[in-house]
């Protein structure tokens, strides 16, 4: 057993130049030349200023795969840190929401782009929490002595299914519903104005590296409430009238083209999200973790919270107050407004930006919070600067 595990270095990658809000629809496309009805509403609420897309803004053709962005983030670790080497890594642990292929796994596709690395590869499934699950796999492998050095990653290529071509049929069939109830647009369309592409990576080992900002991982705690709530966000299926989800493989035999048309679109029940996200990803899990580790809000110099929209920031703060765990907002750090919601990559990007932008002091503690609404799961991570 190793006594501790450290994040020694971080790296990120973003495809192409940042895109401001006025130009998002030029990249993702519009419905037959008509602007989205929900775009301005959602952008006003989320307050994201710029995003990144793995799409050529002129040709609208893809420029990077998910695996390519992940490999580039890993390579950027070593470009910044020439004293570290990919050859020393014997575990690659990756998480993403939607890989480029159903098979092989995302991890193997990333490893295929990294000829210098030899070792084990693990892919964790999920949505935003997939990357923290990947981090925990890397952490536990080093802690147990199974790996000497590891890379953990989070990455997203959401723009590939946010292009207008994926929404054309839905827009036409729901036009009457939209006139009666604009909320309908948010079930699918609102995600187009929230999500961004990119990748982040951590280099982990059992020792701090001199001359660098090292983070000791004090603990990683995850909680799932999937047995208490129905599915809130999904892709690759159709929600039936009884609330059950029919997967894409069964839809292929269904014969109903209306169900099949939208099967691969991400769909979000925003009413369920609004009513349950704080209780089931913050209040319940942090309430128990706080007791387990005797946590105090004053212990943390930085709070890295992954929230999908500015809309949820006050709600999150209120939830912390309910737990008697209010962390002053001047200690909050996020890259949401300039990088967009990068899903599973977000927490990796936050930590990388924190290192680049702030002068961190030895002994400072960082609390990371990553919720996932798909089936209400969350992770908390405590890091300490050493």
N, C-alpha and C positions, 0 to 999 in steps of 0.2 A: 504493500500500500504506500502511495505517495502521501505526504502530509497535507499538500494543498495543490490547487490548480490555478493557473494564472492565464489571463488573456494578455499576451505580450505585444500584439500588434493587430491593427485593423486595416481593412481595405474596402473600397467601394467602387462601383462602376455604374455610370448612367449613359444610356444611349442617346446620341445626338444632342443638339443644343436644347436648352429649356424652352418650353412653349408656353406663352402667356395665354390668359383666358380668351382673348379676342381671336386667337388662332387655333384653339383646340379643335373646333369643328372642321377647319380646313384639313387637319391631319387625320382625324378619326372619320370624317365624312359626315354629311347631313342626309336626311331622308329626302331623296329626290329633289335636292336643292332647297328644301324647306328647313329653316332653323328649328332646333329642338324647343319644345314648349316648356321643358323643365330646366334647361341649362342655366338661365339667369337666376332662377330660384335657388337651385342647388349651389351654384358658385357663390351667391351672396351669403348663403348659410355656412358653407365650409371654409370660406376665406382663404382657400388655396390660391396662390398667385401664379405659380408656374409648375409645370409638370414635365416629365420626360417620356418619350414614346420611341419604341424600337421600330419606327416607321419612317421612311423617307418622306419629308413633308411635300416634296414635289411630285414624286411618282406614286406615293402611298404604298410602296412595296416594303416588305419587312427588311430591316437592316441587321438585326441580331436575333438569335434564338435565346431562349431562357438559359440553356446550357452555356452558350457563348458568353452571355453577360456574367454568369456565375464564375466561369473560368477567368474572365478579365478582372473581376473583383479580387480573386485569389492572387492572380499575377501582380496586381497592384500592391498587395501586401509586400511582396518581395522586391518590387521596384522601389518602394519607400524604405525598405529595410534590407539592404544587401548583406548584412551580417547574418540574416536568417536564410534558410534554404528549404525549398520544397522537397528536396531529396530526404530531409530529416523527418518528414511527415509520414506516419504510417497509418493514419486514419483520416478519411474524408467523410464528414457527416453533413448531409445537405437536407434542407427543407424548402418546400415551395407549395403554392396552392395548386397550380396547374402546370405540369411539365409539358415539354414539347410533344411527347409521345405517351401513349398508355403503357408501352413497354418498348425497349428496356427502361429501367428506372432512371429517374433524373440523375441520381448519383453516378451511375455508370456512363451516362452521356457526358457529364461534366468531366469525369475521370478520363474519358477518351480524348479530351483536349489538353490533358496535363501529362505529357510523356515522362516528365521527371519524377513523378510520384509513384511509389510502389507500396501497396498495403491494402487495408480493408476499406470498403465503401459501404456506407449506410444511407438510406433515403427514408426520411420520415414524412408521413402523410398528414394532411390537415389543411388549415387555411393559415391565418396569421400566426397561430401557435406552432405550426410545423417547424419553424426555424428555431424556436426555443427548445422544442423537443430534440432537435438535432444538436443544439448546444449541450443539452443535458447528456446525450449519448456520448459526446466528446469528453465532457467533464468527468463522467463516471468511468470511462475507459482509462483516462489518465490517472484518476484518483486510485483506481484499482491496480495500476501498473500494467494494464493490458496494452497501452499505447504510450510512446515516449513524447510524441508531439502530434497534434491533430489540427485539422481545419474544420470549422463549422461555418455554414452559410445559410443565408435566406435570400430568395430572389423571386421576382415576379415579372411576367411579360403579359400583363393584363390587357394591353392595347390590342393584342391579337384577336381577342373576342369582343372588343369594345368598338370595332369599326362598324360603320353604318350598315354594311352589308349583312351583319348579323341581326339587324333590327328592322329591316325593311318591311318584311311581311307583318311583323307585330304592329308596326306603326299604322299600317293600312287597316288591319282588322280591328284595332282598338280606338280608332279615331272618334267614334261616337261615344265610347266610354270616357275618353279624355275630356270631351266637351261637358259631360255631366259631372265628372269627378277628376280633376287634375292629379289627384293623389295616385291614380292608377299608373301614371308615368314613372313614379318612383320605384315601382316594383322591379323594373329592369333598367330603364333609361338613366336613373339618377346615378347609378354606379359609373357611368361613362365620364361623369364630371368629377369623380372622386379619386379614381385609381391612376397610378403612375407606374412606370417600368424602372427597374434597376436591380442591383444586387449588392450584398454586403457580405464580408467574410471576416472571421476572427482566426488568429493563430494562437493555439493554446499549448502550454507545456507545464511541467511540474516545478519550474523554477522561474523567478523573475529575471528579466534580462536587463543588465546595467545600461543606464543611459536612456531608458525608455519609460513611458508612462505605463506601468503594469497594473492590471486589475486582478486582485485575488477574488475568486468566486467563493463567497462565503456559503451560499446555498442557492438552490433552484427548487421552487415548489410549484407544482401544477395541480389544478383542480378541474374536474369535469362535472357538469350538471346535465348531461345528455339524457339521463334517466328521469329528469324532472321537467323537461321542456321539449316540445316538438321541434322539428327542424325549422330553423329561421332563415338560413341562406343556403342555397344549393345550386349545383350545375350538373348537367348530365342526366336530367330526369324531368318528370312532370308531376306536379302536386295534384292529387285527385280531390274530389269533393269532400271525402272523409278525412282529408289531411295527410293521408299516406303518400309516399313518394314512389312512383314507378320509374325504375332505372332505365337508362337508354337502351340496354340490351333487350329488355322486354318491350319497350316502345317500338322497336324495329319490327316486332311481330304483331303490334296492335292494329296497324292499318289506319289510324286516325292522323291525317296529315297535320291537323291543327296542333296536336300534341307533339308531333315529331319536329315541327318547324322550330320550336324554341327550346328543344331539349338541352342543347349545349350552352344556352345563355345562363349567366348567373342571375338568380332571382332572389330578392330580399323582401321579407315581410317586415316592413318598416314599423308597423304598429307593434308587433311583437318585440322588435328591436328596442323601440322607444320605451316600452313598458317594463322590459326585463334586463336590459344590458347592465345596469348598475348593480342590481341585486345579485345577479348570477355570475357576474365576472369581477365584481369588486367587493361588495359588502359581505357576501357569504364567504368567499375564499380568503380575503384579507382578514376578516374577523377571526378565522381559525388560525391562519398563519401568524397573525399578530400575537396570539396567545402562545403558540408553539415556540416562537423565537423571542418572546418578550420584547417586541418591537416598540420603538417610540418615534414619533414623527420628527422630533428634534435631532435624531441621530443622522439624518440624511441631508447632505449638502446639495444633492441633485435628485430630482424625480423625473425619470424618463418614461413618460406615459404614451402609449400608442393609442390615440383616439382617431377615428376615421374622419372627423369633421370638427371644426371649431364649435359647431352646434352642441357637441357633447362635452365641451370643456367645463362649462359651469355645472352641468349635471354631475360630472365626475368630481368636481371640487365639493359639491354638496354631499355626495356620497362619502367622501373622506371625512367631512365634518360629522356626518351621522355616526361614523365609526370612532369619533374622537381621535382622528388621525390626520388632521388638516396639515398639509405641507404648504407653506406660503408659496404663492405663484411665482415669486421671483426665483425660487429654486427649481421651477419646472423647466425642462429643456425639450424641445421638439424641432424636427426639421420639416414638419408637415406643410407649413405655409410656402416654403420654397421648393420642396421636392415632391409634394403630393403624397397621397396615401400609397405607400409601396408595399402594403400588406406584410407578408412575412419578413421582408427585408428591412422594414422600418426600424426595428430596434437596433439592428446592426449599423444602420446609417446614423441613427441618433448618437450612438456611442462614438462612432468615428468623427462625427461633427463636433461632439463635445470635446474630444481630445484636440482637434484642430483649432477650435475657437476659444477655449477656456484654459486658463492656467490652473491646473488641478494640483492640489496639495496632498502630500502623503497623509494617510489616515482618513481622508474624505470618503464617505460612503455614498453609493449610488443605488437607488431603488428603481428597478425596471418593472414595468407593468405592461403585459401584452394580453388583451382580451380577444376573444374570437366568438362572433355571434352565430356562426353556422349551426352549432349545437350547444352553445354556451359553455365555453371552456376558457380558462385563463392561466397564465403563468406569472410568477413574480420571481425576480432574481435580485440578490443582494451582492453588489460588488464593492470592493474596497481598494482605494489607490494605495499602492505600496512602492 
